[in-house]
Amino acid sequence: MKIGEIARKANTTIRTLRYYEEEGILTPSGRTAGGVRCYNDDDLKKLMAIQMLKKLNMSLAEIKNLINARKENKIGGKAAKKIFKKLQDKIVEVDNEIKRFRMIKQELERTKKLVEECINCENEIDPEQCGDCNYKEERRKKSNLYASFYN
């Protein structure tokens, strides 16, 4: 497939593919007699793997090191150890992000529930008016996000 086709399939740009080639991250599997880049399904899989690693906040240098680990190490076990360690570290980072997002989600759900209790409020939106609300202080203690909306 030509560069435009692989770019469309991977939802990226031709410029990105050319940049990856310049950086030695993704090279086309071949070229036509006219010099047009040709990619195959393995190249597409590699590109999608690169995109996934980028979504995990890996730098292009880190991705390049992973991709080239087998080329740079003459002993298979050494390359495997390098890849294994990087993947292991990334799993720990992902687990930490998942925990962080769970905490954020809990805060959002808690705040949503507190705000839901205000849906039928007939008072004017006024800090003084909300000050008369019997529930304001109790709710503010339950959620920092809620407190930021109702200050």
Buried (B, 14 or more C-beta within 10 A) or exposed (E): BEBEEBBEBBEBEBEBBBEBBEEEBBBBEEEEEEEEBBBEEEBBEBBBBBBEBEEEEBEBEBBBBBBBBBEEBEEEEEBEEBBEEBEEEBEEEEEEEEEEEEEEEEBEEBBEEBBEEBEEEEEEEEEEEBEEBEBBEEBBEBBEBBBEBBE
